[in-house]
Structures are given as structure tokens and as C-alpha cells.
């Protein structure tokens, strides 16, 4: 039982470390492009409303465990 607890704690710390090192993930709405193409006029595009046009969003773990605020680069 104690071995399982040690593995769970190490996995948790590894996940938190991963959140600090890589806090962003690709935006799911625009698939990381940062732009949405027009349906009628395919050459037209606009910035993605979900990510603000940068193609990245904070990971769920960052939003849940680390305060959920936007981090500066």
C-alpha cells in the first residue's frame, strides 16, 4: 500500500512540474492556427475568439491547480 502511495505522490509532483514547464496547449477551436477561415469567402479570416488569435490556451491543470490566470512568457 505504501508503494502505491509513493508512486501516486511522485506522479502528482511530475504532473505539477509539467504544468510549470509547459503551461500552454494548442487551442481546440482553431487547432492552433489562431485564425478562422470564412465559409463563403475562403480567403477571408478572423482571429479566433477562444485564444485571441495566438493559437494557444492554458492547460486544464493550470486553470484548476495554479490559479488559472494567464502567465507571461
MARBA-3410 file (N, C-alpha, C, O; in Angstrom, 1 decimal):
73
0.8,-1.2,0.0,0.0,0.0,0.0,0.9,1.3,0.0,0.5,2.2,-0.7 ~ 2.0,1.3,0.7,2.8,2.5,0.8,3.5,2.7,-0.5,3.8,3.8,-0.9 ~ 3.8,1.6,-1.3,4.5,1.8,-2.6,3.5,2.5,-3.5,3.9,3.3,-4.3 ~ 2.3,2.1,-3.5,1.3,2.7,-4.3,1.1,4.2,-4.0,1.0,5.1,-4.9 ~ 1.2,4.6,-2.7,1.1,6.0,-2.3,2.3,6.8,-2.8,2.1,7.9,-3.2
3.5,6.2,-2.7,4.7,6.9,-3.2,4.6,7.1,-4.7,5.0,8.2,-5.1 ~ 4.2,6.1,-5.4,4.0,6.3,-6.9,3.0,7.3,-7.2,3.2,8.1,-8.1 ~ 1.9,7.4,-6.5,0.9,8.4,-6.7,1.4,9.8,-6.4,1.1,10.7,-7.2 ~ 2.2,10.0,-5.3,2.7,11.3,-5.0,3.8,11.7,-6.0,3.8,12.9,-6.4 ~ 4.6,10.8,-6.4,5.6,11.1,-7.5,5.0,11.5,-8.8,5.4,12.4,-9.5
3.9,10.8,-9.1,3.2,11.1,-10.4,2.5,12.5,-10.3,2.6,13.3,-11.2 ~ 2.0,12.8,-9.1,1.4,14.1,-8.9,2.4,15.3,-9.0,2.1,16.3,-9.7 ~ 3.5,15.1,-8.4,4.6,16.1,-8.5,5.1,16.2,-9.9,5.4,17.3,-10.4 ~ 5.2,15.1,-10.6,5.6,15.1,-12.0,4.6,15.9,-12.9,5.0,16.7,-13.8 ~ 3.4,15.7,-12.6,2.3,16.4,-13.4,2.4,17.9,-13.1,2.3,18.8,-14.0
2.5,18.3,-11.8,2.7,19.7,-11.5,3.9,20.4,-12.1,3.9,21.5,-12.5 ~ 5.0,19.6,-12.1,6.2,20.1,-12.7,6.0,20.3,-14.2,6.4,21.3,-14.8 ~ 5.3,19.4,-14.9,4.9,19.5,-16.3,4.1,20.7,-16.5,4.2,21.4,-17.6 ~ 3.2,21.1,-15.6,2.3,22.3,-15.8,3.2,23.5,-15.7,2.9,24.5,-16.4 ~ 4.2,23.5,-14.9,5.0,24.7,-14.8,5.9,24.9,-16.0,6.1,26.0,-16.5
6.4,23.8,-16.5,7.3,23.8,-17.7,6.6,24.1,-19.0,7.0,24.9,-19.8 ~ 5.4,23.5,-19.2,4.6,23.6,-20.4,3.2,24.0,-20.0,2.3,23.1,-20.0 ~ 2.9,25.2,-19.7,1.6,25.6,-19.3,0.5,25.7,-20.4,-0.7,25.8,-20.1 ~ 1.0,25.8,-21.6,0.0,26.0,-22.7,-0.2,24.8,-23.6,0.7,23.9,-23.7 ~ -1.4,24.7,-24.2,-1.7,23.7,-25.1,-2.3,24.3,-26.4,-2.6,25.5,-26.4
-2.4,23.6,-27.4,-3.0,24.1,-28.7,-4.4,24.4,-28.5,-5.1,23.7,-27.8 ~ -4.9,25.5,-29.1,-6.3,25.9,-29.0,-7.2,24.9,-29.7,-6.9,24.5,-30.9 ~ -8.2,24.4,-29.1,-9.1,23.4,-29.7,-10.0,23.9,-30.7,-10.4,23.2,-31.7 ~ -10.4,25.2,-30.6,-11.3,25.8,-31.6,-10.7,26.0,-33.0,-11.3,25.7,-34.0 ~ -9.5,26.6,-33.0,-8.8,26.9,-34.2,-7.7,25.9,-34.6,-7.0,26.0,-35.6
-7.5,24.9,-33.7,-6.5,23.8,-33.9,-5.1,24.4,-33.9,-4.2,23.9,-34.7 ~ -4.8,25.5,-33.2,-3.5,26.0,-33.0,-3.1,27.0,-34.1,-2.0,27.6,-34.1 ~ -4.0,27.3,-35.1,-3.7,28.2,-36.1,-3.9,29.7,-35.7,-3.1,30.6,-36.1 ~ -4.9,30.0,-34.9,-5.1,31.3,-34.4,-6.1,32.1,-35.3,-6.4,33.2,-34.9 ~ -6.5,31.5,-36.4,-7.4,32.2,-37.3,-8.6,31.2,-37.7,-8.4,30.0,-37.7
-9.7,31.8,-38.0,-10.8,31.0,-38.5,-11.1,31.5,-40.0,-11.1,32.7,-40.2 ~ -11.2,30.6,-40.8,-11.5,30.9,-42.3,-13.0,31.2,-42.5,-13.8,30.6,-41.8 ~ -13.3,32.0,-43.5,-14.6,32.3,-43.8,-15.3,31.2,-44.5,-14.6,30.4,-45.3 ~ -16.6,31.0,-44.4,-17.3,29.9,-45.0,-17.6,30.3,-46.5,-17.4,29.5,-47.4 ~ -18.1,31.5,-46.7,-18.5,31.9,-48.0,-17.2,32.3,-48.8,-17.0,31.9,-49.9
-16.5,33.2,-48.2,-15.2,33.7,-48.8,-14.0,33.0,-48.1,-13.6,33.4,-47.1 ~ -13.5,32.0,-48.8,-12.5,31.2,-48.2,-11.2,31.9,-47.9,-10.4,31.5,-47.1 ~ -10.9,33.0,-48.6,-9.7,33.8,-48.4,-9.8,34.7,-47.2,-8.8,35.2,-46.7 ~ -11.0,34.9,-46.7,-11.2,35.8,-45.6,-10.9,35.0,-44.3,-11.2,33.8,-44.2 ~ -10.4,35.7,-43.3,-10.2,35.1,-42.0,-10.3,36.1,-40.9,-10.3,37.3,-41.1
-10.5,35.6,-39.7,-10.6,36.4,-38.5,-9.8,35.8,-37.4,-9.6,34.6,-37.4 ~ -9.5,36.5,-36.3,-8.8,36.0,-35.2,-9.8,35.1,-34.4,-11.0,35.3,-34.3 ~ -9.2,34.0,-33.9,-10.0,33.1,-33.1,-10.5,33.8,-31.8,-9.6,34.4,-31.1 ~ -11.7,33.6,-31.4,-12.3,34.3,-30.2,-11.9,33.5,-29.0,-11.8,34.1,-27.9 ~ -11.6,32.2,-29.1,-11.2,31.4,-27.9,-9.8,31.7,-27.4,-9.6,31.8,-26.2
-8.9,31.9,-28.3,-7.5,32.1,-27.9,-7.0,33.5,-28.1,-5.8,33.8,-27.8 ~ -7.8,34.3,-28.7,-7.4,35.7,-29.0,-6.4,35.8,-30.2,-5.8,36.8,-30.4 ~ -6.3,34.7,-31.0,-5.5,34.7,-32.2,-4.1,34.2,-32.0,-3.3,34.3,-33.0 ~ -3.7,33.8,-30.9,-2.4,33.3,-30.7,-2.2,31.8,-30.8,-1.1,31.3,-30.9 ~ -3.3,31.1,-30.9,-3.3,29.6,-31.1,-3.0,28.8,-29.9,-2.9,27.6,-30.0
-2.9,29.4,-28.7,-2.6,28.7,-27.5,-3.6,29.0,-26.4,-4.2,30.1,-26.4 ~ -3.9,28.0,-25.6,-4.7,28.2,-24.4,-4.0,27.5,-23.2,-3.2,26.6,-23.4 ~ -4.3,28.0,-22.0,-3.8,27.4,-20.8,-4.3,25.9,-20.7,-5.5,25.7,-21.0 ~ -3.5,25.0,-20.2,-3.9,23.7,-19.9,-4.9,23.6,-18.8,-4.9,24.5,-18.0 ~ -5.7,22.6,-18.8,-6.8,22.5,-17.8,-6.2,22.4,-16.4,-6.7,23.1,-15.5
-5.1,21.7,-16.2,-4.4,21.6,-14.9,-3.9,23.0,-14.4,-4.0,23.2,-13.2 ~ -3.5,23.8,-15.3,-3.0,25.2,-14.9,-4.2,26.0,-14.4,-4.1,26.7,-13.4 ~ -5.3,25.9,-15.1,-6.5,26.6,-14.7,-7.1,26.1,-13.4,-7.6,26.9,-12.6 ~ -7.0,24.8,-13.1,-7.5,24.2,-11.9,-6.6,24.4,-10.7,-7.0,24.8,-9.6 ~ -5.3,24.0,-10.9,-4.4,23.9,-9.7,-3.5,25.1,-9.5,-3.1,25.4,-8.4
-3.3,25.9,-10.5,-2.3,27.0,-10.4,-2.9,28.4,-10.5,-2.2,29.3,-10.9 ~ -4.2,28.5,-10.3,-4.9,29.8,-10.3,-5.6,30.2,-11.5,-6.5,31.0,-11.5 ~ -5.2,29.6,-12.7,-6.0,29.9,-13.9,-5.8,31.2,-14.5,-6.6,31.6,-15.4 ~ -4.8,32.0,-14.1,-4.5,33.3,-14.7,-3.5,33.1,-15.9,-2.8,32.2,-15.9 ~ -3.6,34.0,-16.8,-2.7,34.0,-18.0,-1.3,34.3,-17.5,-1.1,35.3,-16.7
-0.4,33.5,-17.9,1.0,33.7,-17.5,1.8,34.4,-18.6,1.5,34.2,-19.8 ~ 2.7,35.2,-18.2,3.5,36.0,-19.2,4.6,35.1,-19.6,5.1,34.2,-18.9 ~ 5.1,35.3,-20.9,6.2,34.5,-21.4,7.5,34.9,-20.9,8.5,34.3,-21.2
END
